[in-house]
């Protein structure tokens, strides 16, 4: 890239679409040098006692809490997240780092195996440099979800963050350094998406983790498979939110609308398709309209704003195009559906009904403040609608009869299901999906062990039978 060429790695404030700061993309030599340093750092980091690694994770957690407002404002500036939600994101990140700090020694300890003679055990050993590719919608949480586990496990990491949140990427690396993480254990790569695939082929990269679009995931997974490297993918979702006829309607409406409008609807696991029993549909619809009337669109830095802009002008244009196509195909736009006449990447909170299987929106993910409301007659029909998508990330079932709700949840093809609660995250809960939402898990012990060599060691005396 020439110095005259405008970098695609830049902060564009979506509140006013103004460029704040640009970063120069790295060249091949710079990328190779960073990976070399990560490989060298791995040789010592892998031998650092787990207790010492955990201590650094605890320091990172403390620093995140100390700097939560600074980090929150930076996320709001770069991708438009409402400030209170951005600060909440930082708190979740701190909790994840603290979780691994508190549990790493137990999780990574040798695990004895029952054998008839002698002894055997599993040893959990890091594998090397991990390439992490992450999106912009949760600029700190996406880093945390991969880095906290894999660095705690003894791996090193190079991370390619989304090109529109470079300052969020930089401040996280700075915090890691301040906490005492050795040089080379975690480093940002400032490169465009098209430059990622060749990096996968670097022999010093031992694994790849990606959160992003389905095409990006397929491309990276293919590149990794060609050189026999493990990958994990989280590729989005079109999550169902099933409201059974015995549900607490007020709580269900509050959870559905709040969950869908959080982060301007730009959440992989938000309740995108709300499936409501026919007997309570009209009441649910009316209460949803009332809830929409309480949404306050405005400056994401203001404390009373509940819905900010989308992350970029293109993001707003793409979602509007999806809504317009749904209307052309016969869906009913009950509320919203248009751009808001103001500066920035704003669109109206949107409620759509009468979506059928003949429409594109029935199957696709809508990454914006658009709530799709369906009516069903039987639970079997609700399950069929819920599963009628290529995605399988998460979902929710609302009902006062929790046994029945769990029975319904078991029939949904998703990696995560919540009962009487919109999808959320916690350090103790594994995160990941199935079908075209990807594979692999992050968070909890499952995330910690994704990129380790689970080595079996068997000990017997020479004269013992096997």
Long-range contacts (C-beta under 8 A, 24 or more apart in sequence): 1-25, 1-27, 8-163, 8-192, 9-163, 9-166, 9-190, 9-191, 9-192, 10-163, 10-164, 10-166, 11-77, 11-78, 11-164, 11-165, 11-166, 11-167, 12-164, 12-312, 13-77, 13-78, 13-80, 14-79, 14-80, 14-308, 14-309, 14-310, 14-311, 14-312, 14-313, 14-315, 14-344, 14-345, 15-80, 15-299, 15-300, 15-301, 15-308, 15-309, 15-343, 15-344, 16-343, 16-344, 17-313, 17-343, 17-344, 17-345, 20-77, 20-78, 21-166, 21-167, 23-166, 23-190, 24-190, 25-190, 25-191, 25-192, 25-195, 26-189, 26-190, 26-191, 31-189, 31-191, 31-195, 31-199, 32-202, 34-158, 34-187, 34-189, 35-129, 35-158, 35-199, 35-202, 35-204, 35-205, 36-204, 37-183, 37-184, 37-187, 38-129, 38-156, 38-157, 38-158, 38-184, 38-185, 38-187, 38-204, 39-128, 39-129, 39-156, 39-204, 40-184, 41-156, 41-182, 41-183, 41-184, 41-185, 42-126, 42-128, 42-129, 42-154, 42-155, 42-156, 42-184, 42-185, 44-182, 45-126, 45-151, 45-154, 45-155, 45-156, 45-182, 45-185, 46-125, 46-126, 46-154, 46-155, 48-154, 50-104, 50-105, 50-108, 50-152, 50-154, 51-105, 53-104, 53-151, 53-152, 53-154, 54-100, 54-101, 54-102, 54-104, 54-105, 54-152, 55-101, 56-179, 56-180, 56-181, 57-97, 57-98, 57-100, 57-101, 57-104, 57-148, 57-151, 57-152, 58-97, 58-98, 58-101, 58-102, 59-179, 59-180, 60-94, 60-97, 60-148, 60-175, 60-176, 60-179, 60-181, 61-94, 61-95, 61-97, 61-98, 61-101, 62-94, 63-175, 63-178, 63-179, 64-90, 64-91, 64-93, 64-94, 64-97, 64-140, 64-175, 65-90, 65-91, 65-94, 67-171, 67-175, 68-94, 70-171, 71-140, 71-168, 71-171, 73-301, 74-167, 74-168, 74-171, 75-139, 75-140, 75-165, 75-168, 76-300, 76-301, 76-308, 77-167, 78-136, 78-139, 78-164, 78-165, 78-166, 78-167, 78-168, 79-136, 79-137, 79-139, 79-164, 79-165, 79-168, 79-311, 79-312, 80-264, 80-300, 80-308, 80-309, 80-310, 80-311, 80-344, 80-345, 81-263, 81-264, 81-300, 81-308, 82-263, 82-300, 82-305, 82-306, 82-307, 82-308, 83-300, 83-301, 83-302, 83-303, 83-305, 84-303, 85-262, 85-263, 86-300, 89-138, 89-140, 89-141, 90-140, 92-141, 92-144, 92-425, 93-140, 93-141, 93-143, 93-144, 93-148, 95-426, 95-427, 96-144, 96-145, 96-148, 96-427, 96-443, 97-144, 97-148, 98-427, 99-427, 99-428, 100-148, 100-149, 100-152, 100-427, 100-448, 101-152, 103-445, 104-152, 104-448, 107-445, 107-448, 107-449, 108-153, 108-448, 108-452, 113-456, 115-458, 116-465, 117-460, 117-464, 117-465, 117-466, 118-458, 118-459, 118-460, 118-461, 118-464, 119-458, 119-459, 120-456, 120-457, 120-458, 120-459, 121-456, 121-457, 122-454, 122-455, 122-456, 122-457, 123-454, 123-455, 123-456, 123-457, 124-153, 124-449, 124-452, 124-453, 124-454, 124-455, 125-154, 125-452, 125-453, 125-455, 126-150, 126-153, 126-154, 126-155, 126-451, 126-452, 126-453, 127-155, 127-206, 127-207, 127-451, 127-452, 127-453, 128-155, 128-156, 128-204, 128-205, 128-206, 128-207, 129-155, 129-156, 129-157, 129-158, 129-204, 129-205, 129-206, 130-155, 130-156, 130-157, 130-158, 130-205, 130-206, 130-207, 130-208, 130-209, 130-451, 131-157, 131-158, 131-159, 131-160, 131-196, 131-199, 131-200, 131-205, 131-207, 131-208, 131-209, 132-157, 132-158, 132-159, 132-160, 132-208, 132-209, 132-210, 133-159, 133-160, 133-196, 133-208, 133-209, 133-210, 133-211, 133-212, 133-216, 133-220, 134-159, 134-160, 134-161, 134-162, 134-210, 134-211, 134-212, 135-162, 135-211, 135-212, 136-161, 136-162, 136-164, 136-165, 136-311, 137-263, 137-266, 137-267, 137-268, 137-311, 138-263, 138-267, 139-165, 139-168, 139-169, 140-168, 140-172, 141-425, 142-211, 143-168, 143-169, 143-172, 145-211, 145-431, 145-442, 145-443, 145-447, 146-209, 146-442, 147-172, 147-176, 147-186, 149-442, 149-443, 149-447, 149-448, 149-450, 150-209, 150-448, 150-450, 150-451, 151-181, 151-185, 151-186, 152-448, 153-448, 153-449, 153-451, 153-452, 154-452, 155-206, 155-207, 155-451, 155-452, 156-184, 156-185, 156-186, 157-185, 157-186, 157-187, 158-186, 158-187, 158-188, 158-189, 158-199, 158-205, 159-186, 159-187, 159-188, 159-189, 160-188, 160-189, 160-191, 160-193, 160-196, 160-199, 161-188, 163-192, 163-193, 164-311, 164-312, 166-190, 196-220, 197-223, 200-224, 200-227, 200-229, 201-226, 201-227, 203-227, 205-229, 206-230, 206-451, 207-231, 207-232, 207-450, 207-451, 208-232, 209-233, 209-440, 209-442, 209-450, 209-451, 210-234, 211-235, 211-268, 212-236, 214-390, 214-436, 217-438, 230-450, 230-451, 231-440, 232-432, 232-438, 232-439, 232-440, 232-441, 232-442, 232-450, 233-438, 233-439, 233-440, 234-268, 234-393, 234-431, 234-432, 234-433, 234-437, 234-438, 234-440, 234-442, 235-391, 235-433, 235-436, 235-437, 235-438, 236-268, 236-365, 236-367, 236-391, 236-393, 236-437, 237-268, 237-269, 237-272, 237-365, 237-391, 237-392, 237-393, 237-394, 237-414, 237-433, 237-437, 238-272, 238-273, 238-363, 238-364, 238-365, 238-366, 238-389, 238-391, 239-269, 239-270, 239-271, 239-272, 239-273, 239-391, 239-393, 239-394, 239-395, 239-396, 239-414, 239-423, 240-271, 240-272, 240-273, 240-275, 240-382, 240-385, 240-386, 240-395, 240-396, 240-412, 240-414, 241-271, 241-272, 241-273, 241-274, 241-275, 241-395, 241-396, 241-398, 241-422, 242-275, 242-382, 242-383, 242-386, 242-395, 242-396, 242-397, 242-398, 242-408, 242-412, 243-274, 243-275, 243-276, 243-277, 243-280, 243-284, 243-398, 243-399, 244-277, 244-379, 244-397, 244-398, 244-399, 244-401, 244-404, 244-405, 244-408, 245-277, 245-279, 245-280, 245-399, 246-399, 246-400, 246-401, 246-404, 247-277, 247-280, 247-398, 247-399, 247-400, 247-420, 248-398, 248-400, 248-420, 249-280, 249-283, 249-284, 249-287, 250-287, 251-398, 251-420, 252-284, 252-398, 253-284, 253-287, 253-288, 253-291, 254-291, 255-396, 255-398, 255-421, 255-422, 256-288, 256-371, 256-422, 257-288, 257-291, 257-292, 257-295, 257-371, 258-422, 259-396, 259-422, 259-423, 260-369, 260-370, 260-371, 261-295, 261-306, 261-307, 261-349, 261-369, 261-371, 264-307, 264-308, 264-309, 264-310, 264-311, 264-368, 264-369, 265-319, 265-366, 265-367, 265-368, 265-369, 265-370, 266-310, 266-311, 266-315, 266-367, 266-368, 268-393, 268-394, 268-437, 269-393, 269-394, 269-416, 269-423, 269-425, 270-422, 270-423, 271-371, 271-396, 271-422, 271-423, 272-365, 272-366, 272-370, 272-371, 272-372, 273-372, 273-374, 273-385, 273-386, 273-389, 274-371, 274-372, 274-373, 274-374, 275-374, 275-376, 275-382, 275-385, 275-386, 276-373, 276-374, 276-375, 276-376, 277-376, 277-382, 278-375, 278-376, 278-377, 281-375, 284-373, 285-334, 285-353, 285-373, 288-351, 288-371, 288-373, 289-334, 289-335, 289-351, 292-335, 292-336, 292-349, 292-351, 295-349, 297-340, 297-346, 297-348, 297-349, 307-349, 307-369, 308-346, 309-344, 309-345, 309-346, 310-345, 310-346, 310-347, 310-368, 310-369, 311-345, 312-345, 313-345, 315-345, 315-367, 315-368, 316-345, 316-346, 316-347, 316-368, 318-367, 318-368, 319-347, 319-366, 319-367, 319-368, 319-369, 319-370, 320-347, 322-360, 322-361, 322-364, 322-366, 322-368, 322-370, 323-350, 323-352, 323-366, 323-370, 325-360, 325-361, 326-352, 326-355, 326-359, 326-360, 326-361, 329-358, 329-359, 329-360, 329-361, 330-354, 330-356, 330-358, 330-359, 331-355, 331-356, 331-359, 331-361, 334-373, 336-369, 336-370, 357-388, 362-388, 363-388, 363-389, 363-390, 365-391, 379-408, 382-408, 383-408, 383-411, 383-412, 386-412, 386-413, 387-411, 387-412, 387-413, 390-435, 390-436, 391-433, 391-435, 391-436, 391-437, 392-433, 392-434, 392-435, 392-436, 392-437, 393-432, 393-433, 393-437, 393-438, 394-418, 394-423, 394-433, 395-423, 396-421, 396-422, 396-423, 415-441
